[in-house]
Amino acid sequence: MQVEPAELWATGKERKRVAARSLLCYWAVRDLGIGMAQIARRLNLSLAAVSQSVKRGETIVQQKGYNLIDP
């Protein structure tokens, strides 16, 4: 995604940052079982924003075929 890890924690709506953060939220919730409330606190986002990010991340994974871990 060409985003530095530190950028994931920064605020802002830059397109690449939003996509990378969405993937992070999706994998954290769906694959790692981390609660959305915990992610919301860590990213300083609302629970609704994290929920939207999870949905957006799912779409990105389906469209791009990304995996959390290479098979």
BELGI-V526475 format. One line per field, one symbol per residue. ss: DSSP state (A for helix, B for strand, O for the rest). psi: psi as a letter, one per 40 degrees, with the letter a starting at -180 (. if undefined). Layout:
ss: ???
psi: ???
//
This chain:
ss: OOOOAAAAAOOOOOAAAAAAAAAAAAAAAAAOOOOAAAAAAAAOOOAAAAAAAAAAAAAAAAAAOOOOOOO
psi: efhiddddeiiifhdddddddddddddddddefhidddddddefiidddddddddddddddddefiidhh.
//
